Amino acid sequence: MNIDRETITKVMAMYGSSVVGIILGFSISIFNTSILGKEAFGDYKFIETVFRFIASLVSVGIFISITRMLAITKDNLFKHNLIGFFVLSLIAASFIGIILLIAFSYLEPIFFSNNLGHIIRKYAFIIFAILGNISLGEVLKGLNKIYTLAILNSIPAAAYLILANMYNNYNTIYLEDVLLIYYGLGLIFLIFIVFRLKPKFNIDKSLFKAVLNENSTNGRPIYYGSLAGVATTNIAGFTISYFLNNTQVGFYTLAMTVCSPLLIVPSVLGTTFFKKFATSEFIPKKVFLFSIIATIIALLIFFLFIEKVFLLFYSKDYFPVINIAKVLIFGFMLHGYGDLINRFLGARGKGKILRNVAFMVGFVNILGYLILVKYFGVMGAIITSIVASGLYLLMMYYYYLKFTKKYKYV
């Protein structure tokens, strides 16, 4: 697989936007923690956890299937019809998500003492923005529209900071305002980008059948794996809230934000090379090497500056986040390396492999977040994250070696 100048340019564009996105993400977390306080910030993160968990339930693999089909097709008309299929699927899945959220909102007071059910019902519509942002990112990856993806990763966040700061100058911002402004802007940008992709809605029987076929062989197995591997990570937010409180949920999720830069290099490489991976026999050694070296450098920088930088922007109320992040960071490093291989195997249509790995990771997540959190609190969640990420990387690398072995002597 050749790494041409255009690919390098896209890597740099995606990397740059990811850096900007991380800076904006930190800026948003700084702003939100300062205006909400640790209790309301914890409630906000709990609500986000609920919405993201529901979003992970309703896609049934369709968006993953469309992404791969977009990556391998050369028929321009077929691409636009696939985008139209994506839009209709997003609308249908979001309405199902709204129904599930409303149902959960009435059950929530039975299991949790935070009384947030009325807010979940009132803002159930923002599932469109959450699910749309996740799925559109996948579609843009399949289309290799890296520059548009870069815009999606940065502009809505920047718009939120500007608008929320302007609003805060004249009004007191509450939790509901944060939800409405942040995800309302996300929904606006989502609609704008989808419109720019020029979807066509000539959804005939052959297209429907093609998507279902791809979904049965690749998308749905990955979806099942996603439920097991990715969705189960959200269990931490529920169990920490149940066994402890939403303040601790806020600390843990903020630590995840602090650790997120460790995922940037593998994620950028996997996203940028996704279309090339679809027809490649190996991940180039240069891609592997760059990912390893850059992540280790980022880890060293993290430990050198985490305390000074964190205390420069966050109040002392959030000091426990530093100790959480110092341990949790190793799980993020391992997971990042695994994600790079995940993108390669996903591009090659190895959904069943990804499903099997995710089932094992999900099993560890469920046991850890249910049992270890009960007895060890937030530290139990940290241990679970590191063990699950280590298992994820080992299994991904094993299947990568197994898959590429047949090309070794070609």
C-alpha positions in Angstrom: 0.0 0.0 0.0 1.5 3.3 -1.1 1.5 6.3 1.2 1.2 9.2 -1.2 1.4 12.9 -0.6 -2.4 13.3 -0.6 -2.7 10.6 2.1 0.0 12.4 4.2 -1.9 15.7 3.8 -5.1 14.0 5.0 -3.3 12.5 7.9 -2.0 15.9 8.9 -5.4 17.5 8.4 -7.1 14.9 10.5 -4.4 15.0 13.1 -4.6 18.8 13.3 -8.3 18.8 13.6 -8.1 16.1 16.3 -5.6 18.2 18.3 -8.0 21.2 17.9 -10.9 18.9 18.9 -9.1 17.8 22.0 -8.2 21.4 23.0 -11.8 22.4 22.4 -13.0 19.4 24.4 -10.8 20.4 27.3 -12.0 24.0 27.0 -15.6 22.9 27.1 -15.0 20.7 30.1 -13.3 23.6 31.9 -16.2 25.9 31.0 -18.9 23.4 32.0 -17.2 22.4 35.3 -16.8 26.0 36.3 -20.4 27.1 35.5 -22.2 23.9 36.7 -20.2 22.9 39.8 -19.2 19.3 40.5 -22.7 18.0 41.4 -24.5 19.4 38.4 -21.6 18.5 36.2 -21.9 14.9 37.4 -25.6 14.9 36.6 -24.8 16.2 33.1 -22.3 13.4 32.5 -24.8 10.8 33.8 -27.4 12.1 31.3 -24.7 11.9 28.5 -23.9 8.3 29.5 -27.6 7.4 29.3 -28.0 9.0 25.9 -24.8 7.4 24.5 -25.8 4.0 25.8 -29.2 4.2 24.1 -27.5 5.5 20.9 -25.3 2.4 20.9 -28.4 0.1 21.1 -30.4 1.4 18.2 -28.1 1.3 15.1 -28.1 -2.5 14.6 -25.0 -2.3 12.5 -26.6 -0.4 9.6 -24.2 2.6 9.8 -21.1 0.3 9.9 -22.4 -1.6 6.8 -23.0 1.6 4.9 -19.5 2.9 5.8 -17.8 -0.1 4.3 -20.0 -0.1 1.2 -19.1 3.5 0.6 -15.4 2.7 1.0 -15.4 0.0 -1.6 -17.9 1.2 -4.2 -16.8 3.2 -7.3 -20.4 4.0 -8.5 -21.1 7.6 -7.7 -24.9 7.3 -8.0 -24.8 4.3 -5.7 -22.9 6.4 -3.2 -25.5 9.1 -3.1 -28.3 6.5 -2.7 -26.4 4.9 0.1 -26.2 8.3 1.8 -29.9 8.6 1.4 -30.4 5.2 3.0 -28.1 6.5 5.8 -30.4 9.5 6.4 -33.6 7.4 6.6 -31.9 4.9 8.8 -30.7 7.7 11.2 -34.2 9.1 11.4 -35.7 5.7 12.2 -33.1 4.7 14.7 -33.4 8.1 16.5 -37.1 7.7 16.9 -36.6 4.3 18.4 -34.0 5.9 20.7 -36.5 8.5 21.9 -39.0 5.8 22.8 -36.3 3.9 24.8 -35.2 7.1 26.5 -38.8 8.0 27.6 -39.2 4.5 28.9 -35.9 4.7 30.9 -36.9 8.1 32.3 -39.8 6.6 34.2 -37.6 3.7 35.5 -34.7 5.9 36.4 -36.1 7.1 39.8 -36.5 3.4 40.9 -32.7 2.7 40.6 -31.1 6.1 41.0 -31.6 8.9 43.5 -30.8 11.8 41.2 -34.3 12.5 39.9 -33.3 13.3 36.3 -36.1 11.5 34.5 -38.0 14.7 33.6 -34.9 16.2 32.0 -34.3 13.0 30.0 -37.8 13.1 28.6 -37.7 16.9 27.9 -34.4 16.6 25.9 -34.9 13.1 24.4 -34.8 14.7 20.9 -31.0 15.3 21.2 -30.5 11.6 20.5 -30.6 12.7 16.9 -27.5 14.8 17.4 -25.6 12.2 19.5 -26.4 9.2 17.2 -26.0 11.5 14.1 -22.6 12.7 15.1 -21.3 9.2 15.7 -22.8 7.6 12.6 -21.9 10.6 10.3 -18.3 10.3 11.4 -18.3 6.7 10.2 -19.9 7.6 6.9 -17.4 10.4 6.2 -14.6 7.9 7.0 -16.1 5.6 4.3 -16.3 8.4 1.8 -12.7 9.4 2.7 -13.9 13.0 3.3 -11.3 13.6 5.9 -11.5 17.4 5.6 -15.3 17.4 6.2 -14.7 15.0 9.1 -12.2 17.5 10.5 -14.8 20.2 10.4 -17.3 18.0 12.2 -14.8 17.3 14.9 -14.0 21.0 15.6 -16.5 23.6 14.4 -19.6 22.6 16.5 -17.5 22.6 19.7 -16.0 26.0 18.9 -19.5 27.3 18.2 -20.7 26.1 21.5 -17.9 27.8 23.4 -18.6 31.1 21.7 -22.4 31.0 22.1 -22.4 29.6 25.6 -19.9 32.3 26.8 -22.1 35.0 25.2 -25.2 33.6 26.9 -23.3 33.3 30.2 -22.4 37.0 30.2 -26.1 37.9 30.6 -27.7 34.8 32.1 -27.0 32.0 34.6 -26.4 28.8 32.7 -27.9 25.6 34.1 -27.6 22.0 33.1 -30.5 22.1 30.7 -29.0 25.1 28.9 -25.8 23.2 28.4 -27.7 20.3 26.9 -29.8 22.5 24.6 -27.0 24.7 23.3 -24.3 22.0 22.9 -26.5 19.4 21.2 -28.7 21.9 19.4 -25.7 23.2 17.6 -24.5 19.7 16.9 -27.8 18.9 15.3 -27.6 22.1 13.1 -24.2 21.2 11.8 -25.3 17.6 11.3 -28.1 18.7 9.0 -25.8 21.1 7.2 -23.2 18.4 6.4 -25.7 15.8 5.4 -27.3 18.3 3.0 -23.9 19.0 1.5 -23.4 15.2 0.9 -26.4 15.4 -1.5 -28.3 12.3 -0.5 -30.6 10.6 -3.0 -33.6 8.6 -1.9 -33.9 6.2 -4.8 -34.0 3.3 -2.4 -35.0 0.3 -4.5 -35.2 -3.3 -3.6 -31.6 -4.1 -4.8 -30.1 -1.4 -2.6 -32.1 -2.5 0.4 -31.0 -6.1 -0.2 -27.4 -5.1 -0.6 -27.3 -3.2 2.7 -29.0 -6.1 4.5 -26.6 -8.6 3.0 -23.6 -6.5 4.1 -25.2 -6.0 7.5 -25.7 -9.7 8.0 -22.0 -10.6 7.2 -20.2 -7.6 8.6 -22.2 -4.8 10.1 -24.4 -6.8 12.5 -21.5 -8.9 13.9 -19.6 -5.7 14.6 -22.8 -4.2 16.1 -23.1 -7.2 18.5 -19.5 -6.7 19.3 -20.0 -3.0 19.8 -22.7 -3.7 22.3 -20.4 -6.1 24.2 -17.2 -4.1 23.9 -18.1 -0.4 23.6 -21.6 -0.1 25.1 -20.6 -2.0 28.2 -18.0 0.7 29.0 -21.0 2.9 29.7 -22.0 0.6 32.5 -19.3 2.4 34.6 -21.4 5.5 34.6 -24.4 3.6 35.8 -22.7 1.6 38.5 -20.7 4.5 39.8 -23.9 6.5 40.1 -25.7 3.6 41.7 -23.0 2.6 44.2 -21.5 6.1 44.8 -23.0 9.3 43.3 -23.1 11.4 40.2 -20.2 13.6 41.5 -17.9 10.5 41.2 -19.4 9.9 37.7 -18.3 13.4 36.8 -14.8 12.8 38.2 -14.4 9.5 36.3 -15.7 10.9 32.9 -13.6 14.0 33.3 -10.6 11.8 33.8 -11.5 10.0 30.5 -11.5 13.4 28.8 -8.1 14.1 30.2 -6.8 10.8 29.0 -8.3 11.0 25.5 -5.3 12.5 23.8 -3.6 9.1 24.0 -6.1 7.8 21.4 -5.5 10.5 18.9 -2.6 9.0 16.9 -3.9 5.5 16.3 -7.4 6.9 15.8 -6.3 9.4 13.1 -4.2 6.8 11.3 -7.0 4.3 11.3 -9.6 6.8 10.1 -7.4 8.2 7.4 -6.2 4.9 6.0 -9.6 3.2 6.3 -10.4 3.4 2.6 -6.9 2.1 1.7 -7.1 -0.7 4.3 -10.2 -2.0 2.5 -7.8 -3.3 -0.3 -4.6 -3.7 1.6 -3.0 -6.9 2.8 -1.1 -5.4 5.7 -0.8 -2.3 7.9 2.4 -0.7 6.7 5.2 -0.9 9.2 5.7 2.8 9.1 2.1 3.3 10.3 2.7 0.9 13.2 6.0 2.5 14.2 4.7 6.1 14.0 1.7 5.1 16.1 3.9 3.5 18.8 6.5 6.2 19.0 4.0 9.1 18.9 1.8 7.6 21.7 4.8 7.0 24.0 5.9 10.6 23.5 2.4 11.7 24.3 2.4 9.5 27.5 5.7 11.1 28.7 4.3 14.6 28.1 1.2 13.7 30.0 3.0 12.7 33.1 5.3 15.7 33.0 2.6 18.3 32.8 -0.7 16.8 34.0 -0.8 18.3 37.5 0.4 21.8 36.6 -1.9 22.1 33.5 -4.9 20.6 35.2 -4.7 22.8 38.3 -4.2 25.8 36.1 -7.7 25.4 34.5 -9.8 23.4 37.0 -10.7 24.2 40.6 -9.4 22.2 43.5 -12.9 20.6 43.8 -11.8 18.4 40.8 -8.4 17.4 42.2 -9.3 13.7 42.5 -9.5 13.6 38.7 -5.6 13.8 38.5 -5.0 10.6 40.4 -7.7 8.8 38.5 -6.2 9.9 35.1 -2.7 8.9 36.1 -3.7 5.3 36.2 -6.5 5.3 33.7 -4.1 6.6 31.0 -2.5 3.2 30.6 -5.8 1.7 29.6 -6.2 4.4 26.9 -2.8 3.7 25.5 -3.5 0.0 25.1 -6.9 0.6 23.6 -5.5 3.1 21.1 -3.1 0.5 19.7 -6.0 -2.0 19.5 -8.2 0.5 17.6 -5.6 0.9 14.8 -5.8 -2.9 14.1 -9.6 -2.8 14.6 -9.9 -0.2 11.7 -7.8 -2.5 9.5 -9.8 -5.6 10.2 -13.1 -3.7 9.9 -12.1 -2.3 6.5 -11.4 -5.9 5.4 -14.9 -6.9 6.4 -13.8 -9.1 9.3 -16.9 -8.2 11.4 -17.1 -11.6 13.1 -13.6 -11.3 14.4 -14.3 -7.9 15.8 -17.5 -9.3 17.3 -15.6 -12.1 19.0 -13.0 -9.8 20.5 -15.7 -7.4 21.7 -17.6 -10.2 23.4 -14.6 -11.1 25.5 -13.9 -7.4 26.3 -17.6 -6.9 27.2 -17.5 -9.9 29.5 -14.6 -8.3 31.4 -16.4 -4.9 31.4 -19.6 -6.3 32.8 -17.9 -8.3 35.6 -15.5 -5.5 36.5 -18.0 -2.6 36.5 -20.6 -4.6 38.4 -18.3 -6.3 41.0 -15.2 -4.2 41.3 -17.0 -0.9 41.4 -19.2 -2.2 44.2 -16.2 -3.1 46.4 -13.5 -0.7 45.3 -15.4 2.3 43.9 -13.8 4.3 41.2 -10.6 2.4 41.5 -12.6 -0.7 40.5 -13.7 1.0 37.3 -10.1 2.0 36.5 -8.8 -1.6 37.0 -11.6 -2.9 34.8 -10.7 -0.4 32.0 -7.0 -1.3 32.0 -7.6 -5.1 32.0 -10.3 -4.9 29.3 -8.0 -2.6 27.1 -5.1 -5.0 27.5 -7.2 -8.0 26.5 -8.6 -6.0 23.6 -5.1 -5.2 22.2 -3.8 -8.8 22.7 -6.7 -10.3 20.9 -6.7 -7.7 18.1 -3.0 -8.4 17.5 -3.5 -12.2 17.5 -6.3 -12.0 14.9 -4.2 -9.5 12.8 -1.3 -12.0 12.7 -3.7 -14.8 11.9 -5.3 -12.8 9.1 -2.1 -11.6 7.5 -0.3 -14.9 7.8 -1.7 -16.1 4.5 -0.1 -13.2 2.7 3.4 -13.7 4.2 4.8 -15.7 1.4 2.9 -14.1 -1.5 
